[in-house]
Amino acid sequence: MIKVVLPELGEGISKATVSYWFVKDGERIKEKEDLVELTTDKATFNLPSPCTGVISEIMYREGDNVEVGQILAVINEE
């Protein structure tokens, strides 16, 4: 089980907004495929999957704000 955490985003940026999920609970994803699109005050970026597996839980919905260090999703690794 891999917990996908919002990484450090740079100086003075402590949170991001979930713009779009590329997957849903129960779907398969491959390592390095786009998992989620995030937006900060300065940029929009895609966070890739850290592993191949099945999405077991998505913690935040589109439009939600997430603090650095918070768990975005859980992947059951294969």
PyMOL Python script that loads the backbone (N, CA, C, O; Angstrom):
from pymol import cmd

cmd.read_pdbstr("""\
ATOM      1  N   MET A   1       0.851  -1.177   0.000  1.00  0.00           N
ATOM      2  CA  MET A   1       0.000   0.000   0.000  1.00  0.00           C
ATOM      3  C   MET A   1       0.893   1.235   0.000  1.00  0.00           C
ATOM      4  O   MET A   1       1.720   1.411   0.895  1.00  0.00           O
ATOM      5  N   ILE A   2       0.723   2.087  -1.005  1.00  0.00           N
ATOM      6  CA  ILE A   2       1.511   3.301  -1.135  1.00  0.00           C
ATOM      7  C   ILE A   2       0.603   4.503  -0.896  1.00  0.00           C
ATOM      8  O   ILE A   2      -0.456   4.625  -1.511  1.00  0.00           O
ATOM      9  N   LYS A   3       1.026   5.382  -0.002  1.00  0.00           N
ATOM     10  CA  LYS A   3       0.294   6.623   0.249  1.00  0.00           C
ATOM     11  C   LYS A   3       0.921   7.720  -0.594  1.00  0.00           C
ATOM     12  O   LYS A   3       2.113   8.004  -0.473  1.00  0.00           O
ATOM     13  N   VAL A   4       0.110   8.337  -1.451  1.00  0.00           N
ATOM     14  CA  VAL A   4       0.579   9.422  -2.312  1.00  0.00           C
ATOM     15  C   VAL A   4       0.381  10.726  -1.551  1.00  0.00           C
ATOM     16  O   VAL A   4      -0.745  11.101  -1.222  1.00  0.00           O
ATOM     17  N   VAL A   5       1.488  11.413  -1.275  1.00  0.00           N
ATOM     18  CA  VAL A   5       1.483  12.612  -0.439  1.00  0.00           C
ATOM     19  C   VAL A   5       1.770  13.839  -1.300  1.00  0.00           C
ATOM     20  O   VAL A   5       2.565  13.774  -2.237  1.00  0.00           O
ATOM     21  N   LEU A   6       1.119  14.956  -0.980  1.00  0.00           N
ATOM     22  CA  LEU A   6       1.420  16.203  -1.679  1.00  0.00           C
ATOM     23  C   LEU A   6       2.835  16.636  -1.301  1.00  0.00           C
ATOM     24  O   LEU A   6       3.107  16.899  -0.129  1.00  0.00           O
ATOM     25  N   PRO A   7       3.741  16.712  -2.285  1.00  0.00           N
ATOM     26  CA  PRO A   7       5.140  17.033  -1.979  1.00  0.00           C
ATOM     27  C   PRO A   7       5.352  18.515  -1.702  1.00  0.00           C
ATOM     28  O   PRO A   7       4.451  19.332  -1.896  1.00  0.00           O
ATOM     29  N   GLU A   8       6.559  18.851  -1.243  1.00  0.00           N
ATOM     30  CA  GLU A   8       6.947  20.257  -1.091  1.00  0.00           C
ATOM     31  C   GLU A   8       6.790  20.926  -2.447  1.00  0.00           C
ATOM     32  O   GLU A   8       7.131  20.345  -3.477  1.00  0.00           O
ATOM     33  N   LEU A   9       6.271  22.152  -2.444  1.00  0.00           N
ATOM     34  CA  LEU A   9       5.957  22.823  -3.698  1.00  0.00           C
ATOM     35  C   LEU A   9       6.834  24.028  -3.986  1.00  0.00           C
ATOM     36  O   LEU A   9       6.735  24.617  -5.063  1.00  0.00           O
ATOM     37  N   GLY A  10       7.673  24.399  -3.064  1.00  0.00           N
ATOM     38  CA  GLY A  10       8.528  25.561  -3.273  1.00  0.00           C
ATOM     39  C   GLY A  10       8.334  26.576  -2.162  1.00  0.00           C
ATOM     40  O   GLY A  10       7.480  26.426  -1.289  1.00  0.00           O
ATOM     41  N   GLU A  11       9.147  27.603  -2.224  1.00  0.00           N
ATOM     42  CA  GLU A  11       9.147  28.618  -1.176  1.00  0.00           C
ATOM     43  C   GLU A  11       7.797  29.296  -1.022  1.00  0.00           C
ATOM     44  O   GLU A  11       7.237  29.806  -1.993  1.00  0.00           O
ATOM     45  N   GLY A  12       7.285  29.302   0.173  1.00  0.00           N
ATOM     46  CA  GLY A  12       6.068  30.028   0.487  1.00  0.00           C
ATOM     47  C   GLY A  12       4.781  29.386   0.004  1.00  0.00           C
ATOM     48  O   GLY A  12       3.706  29.956   0.191  1.00  0.00           O
ATOM     49  N   ILE A  13       4.862  28.210  -0.615  1.00  0.00           N
ATOM     50  CA  ILE A  13       3.649  27.539  -1.093  1.00  0.00           C
ATOM     51  C   ILE A  13       3.358  26.371  -0.163  1.00  0.00           C
ATOM     52  O   ILE A  13       4.132  25.418  -0.074  1.00  0.00           O
ATOM     53  N   SER A  14       2.222  26.465   0.531  1.00  0.00           N
ATOM     54  CA  SER A  14       1.916  25.449   1.538  1.00  0.00           C
ATOM     55  C   SER A  14       0.715  24.581   1.184  1.00  0.00           C
ATOM     56  O   SER A  14       0.409  23.619   1.888  1.00  0.00           O
ATOM     57  N   LYS A  15       0.028  24.929   0.078  1.00  0.00           N
ATOM     58  CA  LYS A  15      -1.147  24.127  -0.294  1.00  0.00           C
ATOM     59  C   LYS A  15      -1.367  24.199  -1.793  1.00  0.00           C
ATOM     60  O   LYS A  15      -0.822  25.060  -2.483  1.00  0.00           O
ATOM     61  N   ALA A  16      -2.183  23.269  -2.280  1.00  0.00           N
ATOM     62  CA  ALA A  16      -2.583  23.226  -3.682  1.00  0.00           C
ATOM     63  C   ALA A  16      -4.053  22.834  -3.745  1.00  0.00           C
ATOM     64  O   ALA A  16      -4.605  22.288  -2.789  1.00  0.00           O
ATOM     65  N   THR A  17      -4.673  23.117  -4.877  1.00  0.00           N
ATOM     66  CA  THR A  17      -6.064  22.746  -5.107  1.00  0.00           C
ATOM     67  C   THR A  17      -6.106  21.594  -6.102  1.00  0.00           C
ATOM     68  O   THR A  17      -5.431  21.621  -7.131  1.00  0.00           O
ATOM     69  N   VAL A  18      -6.911  20.580  -5.781  1.00  0.00           N
ATOM     70  CA  VAL A  18      -7.096  19.455  -6.704  1.00  0.00           C
ATOM     71  C   VAL A  18      -7.947  19.955  -7.867  1.00  0.00           C
ATOM     72  O   VAL A  18      -9.096  20.356  -7.676  1.00  0.00           O
ATOM     73  N   SER A  19      -7.374  19.931  -9.083  1.00  0.00           N
ATOM     74  CA  SER A  19      -8.097  20.393 -10.271  1.00  0.00           C
ATOM     75  C   SER A  19      -8.829  19.249 -10.963  1.00  0.00           C
ATOM     76  O   SER A  19      -9.985  19.384 -11.362  1.00  0.00           O
ATOM     77  N   TYR A  20      -8.122  18.100 -11.099  1.00  0.00           N
ATOM     78  CA  TYR A  20      -8.690  17.005 -11.879  1.00  0.00           C
ATOM     79  C   TYR A  20      -8.008  15.694 -11.517  1.00  0.00           C
ATOM     80  O   TYR A  20      -6.781  15.625 -11.448  1.00  0.00           O
ATOM     81  N   TRP A  21      -8.804  14.657 -11.287  1.00  0.00           N
ATOM     82  CA  TRP A  21      -8.274  13.304 -11.101  1.00  0.00           C
ATOM     83  C   TRP A  21      -8.304  12.591 -12.437  1.00  0.00           C
ATOM     84  O   TRP A  21      -9.327  12.614 -13.121  1.00  0.00           O
ATOM     85  N   PHE A  22      -7.217  11.963 -12.822  1.00  0.00           N
ATOM     86  CA  PHE A  22      -7.144  11.197 -14.064  1.00  0.00           C
ATOM     87  C   PHE A  22      -7.667   9.773 -13.878  1.00  0.00           C
ATOM     88  O   PHE A  22      -7.843   9.047 -14.856  1.00  0.00           O
ATOM     89  N   VAL A  23      -7.914   9.368 -12.631  1.00  0.00           N
ATOM     90  CA  VAL A  23      -8.389   8.020 -12.305  1.00  0.00           C
ATOM     91  C   VAL A  23      -9.505   8.097 -11.270  1.00  0.00           C
ATOM     92  O   VAL A  23      -9.745   9.143 -10.667  1.00  0.00           O
ATOM     93  N   LYS A  24     -10.186   6.959 -11.077  1.00  0.00           N
ATOM     94  CA  LYS A  24     -11.226   6.838 -10.051  1.00  0.00           C
ATOM     95  C   LYS A  24     -10.855   5.688  -9.120  1.00  0.00           C
ATOM     96  O   LYS A  24      -9.996   4.867  -9.445  1.00  0.00           O
ATOM     97  N   ASP A  25     -11.507   5.636  -7.962  1.00  0.00           N
ATOM     98  CA  ASP A  25     -11.310   4.502  -7.054  1.00  0.00           C
ATOM     99  C   ASP A  25     -11.519   3.195  -7.816  1.00  0.00           C
ATOM    100  O   ASP A  25     -12.462   3.061  -8.595  1.00  0.00           O
ATOM    101  N   GLY A  26     -10.623   2.233  -7.578  1.00  0.00           N
ATOM    102  CA  GLY A  26     -10.753   0.919  -8.187  1.00  0.00           C
ATOM    103  C   GLY A  26     -10.084   0.781  -9.541  1.00  0.00           C
ATOM    104  O   GLY A  26      -9.978  -0.329 -10.064  1.00  0.00           O
ATOM    105  N   GLU A  27      -9.631   1.886 -10.119  1.00  0.00           N
ATOM    106  CA  GLU A  27      -8.983   1.814 -11.434  1.00  0.00           C
ATOM    107  C   GLU A  27      -7.502   1.500 -11.286  1.00  0.00           C
ATOM    108  O   GLU A  27      -6.875   1.790 -10.267  1.00  0.00           O
ATOM    109  N   ARG A  28      -6.966   0.893 -12.349  1.00  0.00           N
ATOM    110  CA  ARG A  28      -5.535   0.578 -12.395  1.00  0.00           C
ATOM    111  C   ARG A  28      -4.775   1.792 -12.912  1.00  0.00           C
ATOM    112  O   ARG A  28      -5.294   2.576 -13.706  1.00  0.00           O
ATOM    113  N   ILE A  29      -3.544   1.933 -12.449  1.00  0.00           N
ATOM    114  CA  ILE A  29      -2.666   2.993 -12.926  1.00  0.00           C
ATOM    115  C   ILE A  29      -1.247   2.438 -13.014  1.00  0.00           C
ATOM    116  O   ILE A  29      -0.851   1.581 -12.224  1.00  0.00           O
ATOM    117  N   LYS A  30      -0.505   2.933 -13.972  1.00  0.00           N
ATOM    118  CA  LYS A  30       0.890   2.517 -14.120  1.00  0.00           C
ATOM    119  C   LYS A  30       1.802   3.579 -13.537  1.00  0.00           C
ATOM    120  O   LYS A  30       1.460   4.760 -13.481  1.00  0.00           O
ATOM    121  N   GLU A  31       2.979   3.128 -13.101  1.00  0.00           N
ATOM    122  CA  GLU A  31       3.975   4.055 -12.580  1.00  0.00           C
ATOM    123  C   GLU A  31       4.255   5.156 -13.605  1.00  0.00           C
ATOM    124  O   GLU A  31       4.400   4.886 -14.798  1.00  0.00           O
ATOM    125  N   LYS A  32       4.326   6.375 -13.134  1.00  0.00           N
ATOM    126  CA  LYS A  32       4.638   7.588 -13.913  1.00  0.00           C
ATOM    127  C   LYS A  32       3.482   8.091 -14.766  1.00  0.00           C
ATOM    128  O   LYS A  32       3.624   9.119 -15.428  1.00  0.00           O
ATOM    129  N   GLU A  33       2.337   7.402 -14.775  1.00  0.00           N
ATOM    130  CA  GLU A  33       1.150   7.957 -15.439  1.00  0.00           C
ATOM    131  C   GLU A  33       0.610   9.099 -14.589  1.00  0.00           C
ATOM    132  O   GLU A  33       0.771   9.104 -13.368  1.00  0.00           O
ATOM    133  N   ASP A  34      -0.037  10.075 -15.246  1.00  0.00           N
ATOM    134  CA  ASP A  34      -0.623  11.188 -14.500  1.00  0.00           C
ATOM    135  C   ASP A  34      -1.711  10.673 -13.572  1.00  0.00           C
ATOM    136  O   ASP A  34      -2.604   9.933 -13.983  1.00  0.00           O
ATOM    137  N   LEU A  35      -1.618  11.080 -12.314  1.00  0.00           N
ATOM    138  CA  LEU A  35      -2.577  10.682 -11.283  1.00  0.00           C
ATOM    139  C   LEU A  35      -3.576  11.801 -11.030  1.00  0.00           C
ATOM    140  O   LEU A  35      -4.788  11.587 -11.061  1.00  0.00           O
ATOM    141  N   VAL A  36      -3.047  13.011 -10.775  1.00  0.00           N
ATOM    142  CA  VAL A  36      -3.897  14.137 -10.410  1.00  0.00           C
ATOM    143  C   VAL A  36      -3.278  15.438 -10.904  1.00  0.00           C
ATOM    144  O   VAL A  36      -2.057  15.592 -10.924  1.00  0.00           O
ATOM    145  N   GLU A  37      -4.144  16.373 -11.303  1.00  0.00           N
ATOM    146  CA  GLU A  37      -3.703  17.714 -11.663  1.00  0.00           C
ATOM    147  C   GLU A  37      -3.940  18.622 -10.469  1.00  0.00           C
ATOM    148  O   GLU A  37      -5.020  18.617  -9.878  1.00  0.00           O
ATOM    149  N   LEU A  38      -2.925  19.402 -10.120  1.00  0.00           N
ATOM    150  CA  LEU A  38      -2.983  20.302  -8.969  1.00  0.00           C
ATOM    151  C   LEU A  38      -2.685  21.728  -9.407  1.00  0.00           C
ATOM    152  O   LEU A  38      -1.938  21.953 -10.359  1.00  0.00           O
ATOM    153  N   THR A  39      -3.274  22.686  -8.705  1.00  0.00           N
ATOM    154  CA  THR A  39      -3.065  24.092  -9.010  1.00  0.00           C
ATOM    155  C   THR A  39      -2.646  24.828  -7.745  1.00  0.00           C
ATOM    156  O   THR A  39      -3.216  24.625  -6.673  1.00  0.00           O
ATOM    157  N   THR A  40      -1.636  25.693  -7.890  1.00  0.00           N
ATOM    158  CA  THR A  40      -1.238  26.599  -6.810  1.00  0.00           C
ATOM    159  C   THR A  40      -1.449  28.021  -7.309  1.00  0.00           C
ATOM    160  O   THR A  40      -1.925  28.226  -8.426  1.00  0.00           O
ATOM    161  N   ASP A  41      -1.100  28.999  -6.490  1.00  0.00           N
ATOM    162  CA  ASP A  41      -1.201  30.400  -6.909  1.00  0.00           C
ATOM    163  C   ASP A  41      -0.299  30.690  -8.101  1.00  0.00           C
ATOM    164  O   ASP A  41      -0.555  31.618  -8.869  1.00  0.00           O
ATOM    165  N   LYS A  42       0.756  29.895  -8.255  1.00  0.00           N
ATOM    166  CA  LYS A  42       1.770  30.182  -9.267  1.00  0.00           C
ATOM    167  C   LYS A  42       1.779  29.236 -10.466  1.00  0.00           C
ATOM    168  O   LYS A  42       2.291  29.599 -11.525  1.00  0.00           O
ATOM    169  N   ALA A  43       1.228  28.039 -10.325  1.00  0.00           N
ATOM    170  CA  ALA A  43       1.367  27.066 -11.409  1.00  0.00           C
ATOM    171  C   ALA A  43       0.290  25.979 -11.339  1.00  0.00           C
ATOM    172  O   ALA A  43      -0.354  25.770 -10.311  1.00  0.00           O
ATOM    173  N   THR A  44       0.124  25.295 -12.478  1.00  0.00           N
ATOM    174  CA  THR A  44      -0.692  24.085 -12.567  1.00  0.00           C
ATOM    175  C   THR A  44       0.240  22.961 -12.997  1.00  0.00           C
ATOM    176  O   THR A  44       1.034  23.127 -13.923  1.00  0.00           O
ATOM    177  N   PHE A  45       0.145  21.820 -12.325  1.00  0.00           N
ATOM    178  CA  PHE A  45       1.042  20.714 -12.647  1.00  0.00           C
ATOM    179  C   PHE A  45       0.355  19.390 -12.400  1.00  0.00           C
ATOM    180  O   PHE A  45      -0.612  19.310 -11.642  1.00  0.00           O
ATOM    181  N   ASN A  46       0.866  18.338 -13.051  1.00  0.00           N
ATOM    182  CA  ASN A  46       0.358  16.976 -12.874  1.00  0.00           C
ATOM    183  C   ASN A  46       1.303  16.215 -11.958  1.00  0.00           C
ATOM    184  O   ASN A  46       2.523  16.292 -12.102  1.00  0.00           O
ATOM    185  N   LEU A  47       0.727  15.480 -11.018  1.00  0.00           N
ATOM    186  CA  LEU A  47       1.504  14.623 -10.134  1.00  0.00           C
ATOM    187  C   LEU A  47       1.399  13.196 -10.661  1.00  0.00           C
ATOM    188  O   LEU A  47       0.292  12.669 -10.776  1.00  0.00           O
ATOM    189  N   PRO A  48       2.531  12.553 -10.986  1.00  0.00           N
ATOM    190  CA  PRO A  48       2.485  11.188 -11.520  1.00  0.00           C
ATOM    191  C   PRO A  48       2.337  10.146 -10.409  1.00  0.00           C
ATOM    192  O   PRO A  48       2.622  10.408  -9.241  1.00  0.00           O
ATOM    193  N   SER A  49       1.890   8.974 -10.806  1.00  0.00           N
ATOM    194  CA  SER A  49       1.784   7.862  -9.868  1.00  0.00           C
ATOM    195  C   SER A  49       3.188   7.362  -9.503  1.00  0.00           C
ATOM    196  O   SER A  49       4.030   7.199 -10.386  1.00  0.00           O
ATOM    197  N   PRO A  50       3.445   7.120  -8.225  1.00  0.00           N
ATOM    198  CA  PRO A  50       4.757   6.629  -7.808  1.00  0.00           C
ATOM    199  C   PRO A  50       4.951   5.128  -8.053  1.00  0.00           C
ATOM    200  O   PRO A  50       6.060   4.612  -7.911  1.00  0.00           O
ATOM    201  N   CYS A  51       3.858   4.422  -8.426  1.00  0.00           N
ATOM    202  CA  CYS A  51       3.952   2.973  -8.610  1.00  0.00           C
ATOM    203  C   CYS A  51       2.836   2.487  -9.511  1.00  0.00           C
ATOM    204  O   CYS A  51       1.922   3.240  -9.847  1.00  0.00           O
ATOM    205  N   THR A  52       2.917   1.210  -9.904  1.00  0.00           N
ATOM    206  CA  THR A  52       1.842   0.552 -10.644  1.00  0.00           C
ATOM    207  C   THR A  52       0.933  -0.138  -9.643  1.00  0.00           C
ATOM    208  O   THR A  52       1.408  -0.784  -8.709  1.00  0.00           O
ATOM    209  N   GLY A  53      -0.374  -0.003  -9.834  1.00  0.00           N
ATOM    210  CA  GLY A  53      -1.297  -0.643  -8.911  1.00  0.00           C
ATOM    211  C   GLY A  53      -2.734  -0.231  -9.152  1.00  0.00           C
ATOM    212  O   GLY A  53      -3.092   0.238 -10.233  1.00  0.00           O
ATOM    213  N   VAL A  54      -3.559  -0.415  -8.116  1.00  0.00           N
ATOM    214  CA  VAL A  54      -4.981  -0.095  -8.173  1.00  0.00           C
ATOM    215  C   VAL A  54      -5.264   0.996  -7.150  1.00  0.00           C
ATOM    216  O   VAL A  54      -4.817   0.919  -6.006  1.00  0.00           O
ATOM    217  N   ILE A  55      -6.008   2.012  -7.569  1.00  0.00           N
ATOM    218  CA  ILE A  55      -6.382   3.100  -6.667  1.00  0.00           C
ATOM    219  C   ILE A  55      -7.363   2.548  -5.638  1.00  0.00           C
ATOM    220  O   ILE A  55      -8.467   2.135  -5.993  1.00  0.00           O
ATOM    221  N   SER A  56      -6.969   2.537  -4.372  1.00  0.00           N
ATOM    222  CA  SER A  56      -7.880   2.005  -3.359  1.00  0.00           C
ATOM    223  C   SER A  56      -8.686   3.102  -2.689  1.00  0.00           C
ATOM    224  O   SER A  56      -9.793   2.851  -2.211  1.00  0.00           O
ATOM    225  N   GLU A  57      -8.145   4.322  -2.646  1.00  0.00           N
ATOM    226  CA  GLU A  57      -8.895   5.414  -2.022  1.00  0.00           C
ATOM    227  C   GLU A  57      -8.352   6.762  -2.480  1.00  0.00           C
ATOM    228  O   GLU A  57      -7.142   6.989  -2.486  1.00  0.00           O
ATOM    229  N   ILE A  58      -9.254   7.643  -2.859  1.00  0.00           N
ATOM    230  CA  ILE A  58      -8.920   9.034  -3.173  1.00  0.00           C
ATOM    231  C   ILE A  58      -9.434   9.871  -2.011  1.00  0.00           C
ATOM    232  O   ILE A  58     -10.614   9.805  -1.665  1.00  0.00           O
ATOM    233  N   MET A  59      -8.552  10.653  -1.413  1.00  0.00           N
ATOM    234  CA  MET A  59      -8.879  11.352  -0.178  1.00  0.00           C
ATOM    235  C   MET A  59      -9.547  12.726  -0.382  1.00  0.00           C
ATOM    236  O   MET A  59     -10.284  13.197   0.485  1.00  0.00           O
ATOM    237  N   TYR A  60      -9.285  13.356  -1.526  1.00  0.00           N
ATOM    238  CA  TYR A  60      -9.815  14.701  -1.762  1.00  0.00           C
ATOM    239  C   TYR A  60     -10.543  14.747  -3.097  1.00  0.00           C
ATOM    240  O   TYR A  60     -10.179  14.046  -4.042  1.00  0.00           O
ATOM    241  N   ARG A  61     -11.570  15.577  -3.161  1.00  0.00           N
ATOM    242  CA  ARG A  61     -12.331  15.750  -4.395  1.00  0.00           C
ATOM    243  C   ARG A  61     -11.781  16.923  -5.185  1.00  0.00           C
ATOM    244  O   ARG A  61     -11.022  17.740  -4.663  1.00  0.00           O
ATOM    245  N   GLU A  62     -12.169  16.995  -6.439  1.00  0.00           N
ATOM    246  CA  GLU A  62     -11.804  18.133  -7.271  1.00  0.00           C
ATOM    247  C   GLU A  62     -12.356  19.404  -6.636  1.00  0.00           C
ATOM    248  O   GLU A  62     -13.521  19.462  -6.243  1.00  0.00           O
ATOM    249  N   GLY A  63     -11.499  20.422  -6.542  1.00  0.00           N
ATOM    250  CA  GLY A  63     -11.883  21.683  -5.910  1.00  0.00           C
ATOM    251  C   GLY A  63     -11.412  21.803  -4.467  1.00  0.00           C
ATOM    252  O   GLY A  63     -11.401  22.903  -3.915  1.00  0.00           O
ATOM    253  N   ASP A  64     -11.020  20.690  -3.847  1.00  0.00           N
ATOM    254  CA  ASP A  64     -10.547  20.704  -2.465  1.00  0.00           C
ATOM    255  C   ASP A  64      -9.126  21.258  -2.383  1.00  0.00           C
ATOM    256  O   ASP A  64      -8.313  21.057  -3.286  1.00  0.00           O
ATOM    257  N   ASN A  65      -8.841  21.958  -1.288  1.00  0.00           N
ATOM    258  CA  ASN A  65      -7.488  22.415  -0.998  1.00  0.00           C
ATOM    259  C   ASN A  65      -6.773  21.361  -0.163  1.00  0.00           C
ATOM    260  O   ASN A  65      -7.358  20.771   0.746  1.00  0.00           O
ATOM    261  N   VAL A  66      -5.499  21.130  -0.483  1.00  0.00           N
ATOM    262  CA  VAL A  66      -4.692  20.117   0.192  1.00  0.00           C
ATOM    263  C   VAL A  66      -3.412  20.769   0.697  1.00  0.00           C
ATOM    264  O   VAL A  66      -2.746  21.494  -0.043  1.00  0.00           O
ATOM    265  N   GLU A  67      -3.070  20.515   1.946  1.00  0.00           N
ATOM    266  CA  GLU A  67      -1.837  21.028   2.532  1.00  0.00           C
ATOM    267  C   GLU A  67      -0.664  20.120   2.156  1.00  0.00           C
ATOM    268  O   GLU A  67      -0.833  18.912   1.993  1.00  0.00           O
ATOM    269  N   VAL A  68       0.517  20.709   2.020  1.00  0.00           N
ATOM    270  CA  VAL A  68       1.731  19.929   1.777  1.00  0.00           C
ATOM    271  C   VAL A  68       1.849  18.870   2.871  1.00  0.00           C
ATOM    272  O   VAL A  68       1.654  19.162   4.051  1.00  0.00           O
ATOM    273  N   GLY A  69       2.169  17.641   2.472  1.00  0.00           N
ATOM    274  CA  GLY A  69       2.314  16.543   3.432  1.00  0.00           C
ATOM    275  C   GLY A  69       1.059  15.717   3.638  1.00  0.00           C
ATOM    276  O   GLY A  69       1.125  14.645   4.240  1.00  0.00           O
ATOM    277  N   GLN A  70      -0.093  16.190   3.150  1.00  0.00           N
ATOM    278  CA  GLN A  70      -1.338  15.447   3.296  1.00  0.00           C
ATOM    279  C   GLN A  70      -1.395  14.311   2.272  1.00  0.00           C
ATOM    280  O   GLN A  70      -0.806  14.407   1.195  1.00  0.00           O
ATOM    281  N   ILE A  71      -2.103  13.243   2.614  1.00  0.00           N
ATOM    282  CA  ILE A  71      -2.256  12.101   1.717  1.00  0.00           C
ATOM    283  C   ILE A  71      -3.355  12.410   0.700  1.00  0.00           C
ATOM    284  O   ILE A  71      -4.490  12.713   1.067  1.00  0.00           O
ATOM    285  N   LEU A  72      -2.995  12.326  -0.592  1.00  0.00           N
ATOM    286  CA  LEU A  72      -3.951  12.561  -1.677  1.00  0.00           C
ATOM    287  C   LEU A  72      -4.724  11.301  -2.032  1.00  0.00           C
ATOM    288  O   LEU A  72      -5.930  11.346  -2.271  1.00  0.00           O
ATOM    289  N   ALA A  73      -4.012  10.170  -2.065  1.00  0.00           N
ATOM    290  CA  ALA A  73      -4.623   8.903  -2.484  1.00  0.00           C
ATOM    291  C   ALA A  73      -3.807   7.742  -1.943  1.00  0.00           C
ATOM    292  O   ALA A  73      -2.663   7.905  -1.521  1.00  0.00           O
ATOM    293  N   VAL A  74      -4.424   6.563  -1.965  1.00  0.00           N
ATOM    294  CA  VAL A  74      -3.748   5.334  -1.567  1.00  0.00           C
ATOM    295  C   VAL A  74      -3.813   4.368  -2.748  1.00  0.00           C
ATOM    296  O   VAL A  74      -4.871   4.159  -3.343  1.00  0.00           O
ATOM    297  N   ILE A  75      -2.659   3.784  -3.073  1.00  0.00           N
ATOM    298  CA  ILE A  75      -2.561   2.834  -4.196  1.00  0.00           C
ATOM    299  C   ILE A  75      -2.129   1.478  -3.646  1.00  0.00           C
ATOM    300  O   ILE A  75      -1.150   1.382  -2.907  1.00  0.00           O
ATOM    301  N   ASN A  76      -2.869   0.430  -4.012  1.00  0.00           N
ATOM    302  CA  ASN A  76      -2.434  -0.938  -3.690  1.00  0.00           C
ATOM    303  C   ASN A  76      -1.444  -1.347  -4.755  1.00  0.00           C
ATOM    304  O   ASN A  76      -1.813  -1.596  -5.903  1.00  0.00           O
ATOM    305  N   GLU A  77      -0.183  -1.415  -4.367  1.00  0.00           N
ATOM    306  CA  GLU A  77       0.899  -1.679  -5.300  1.00  0.00           C
ATOM    307  C   GLU A  77       0.872  -3.111  -5.813  1.00  0.00           C
ATOM    308  O   GLU A  77       0.516  -4.043  -5.093  1.00  0.00           O
ATOM    309  N   GLU A  78       1.257  -3.262  -7.080  1.00  0.00           N
ATOM    310  CA  GLU A  78       1.330  -4.612  -7.667  1.00  0.00           C
ATOM    311  C   GLU A  78       2.761  -5.026  -7.854  1.00  0.00           C
ATOM    312  O   GLU A  78       3.027  -6.128  -8.334  1.00  0.00           O
TER     313      GLU A  78
END
""", "prot")
cmd.dss("prot")
cmd.show_as("cartoon", "prot")
cmd.util.cbc("prot")
cmd.orient("prot")
